[in-house]
C-alpha cells in the first residue's frame, strides 16, 4: 500500500506541477499579448503623429508655393507694365528721343532721366498713368535748362 500511496502522491505532484506550468504559460501568454497590444497602440499613436506632421509640412509647402506663385505673378505683372510704359513713351514724339529709365515695383512706376520741358515731364506722367496695372507714378524726370 505504501507503493500505491507514493505513486498517488507522485501523480498528484505531477498533476499539480503541470497545472502550475500551464498557469505560468497562460500568464506568460497574457503578458506577451498585453505587450503586443501596447506596442500596437504605441505604433498607432506614433503613426498618427507622423501623419499630422506630414500634413503640417504639406500645408506649409502649399502656403510657400502660393506665396512664390504670387510673387512671380507680381514680378511678371511689373515687367509687363515696364514694357508697356517704355513702348508708350517711345511712341510719343517729344519723349521718344529721351533716355528715360523706367522701374516698376508692385505697380508703382518710377521714371528717372531728363525732360526737355515741364510739359514733357507732365506728358510722361499722363502716359504712364494710362497704362493698365499702374498704381502710382513717381516722376523723377529733371527738366533741362534751355
C-alpha positions, 0 to 999 in steps of 0.5 A: 500500500505504501507503493500505491500511496507514493505513486498517488502522491507522485501523480498528484505532484505531477498533476499539480506541477503541470497545472502550475506550468500551464498557469505560468504559460497562460500568464506568460501568454497574457503578458506577451499579448498585453505587450503586443497590444501596447506596442500596437497602440504605441505604433498607432499613436506614433503613426498618427503623429507622423501623419499630422506632421506630414500634413503640417509640412504639406500645408506649409509647402502649399502656403510657400508655393502660393506665396512664390506663385504670387510673387512671380505673378507680381514680378511678371505683372511689373515687367509687363507694365515696364514694357508697356510704359517704355513702348508708350513713351517711345511712341510719343514724339517729344519723349521718344528721343529721351533716355528715360529709365523706367522701374516698376515695383508692385505697380508703382512706376518710377521714371528717372532721366531728363525732360526737355520741358515741364510739359514733357515731364507732365506728358510722361506722367499722363502716359504712364498713368494710362497704362493698365496695372499702374498704381502710382507714378513717381516722376523723377524726370529733371527738366533741362535748362534751355 
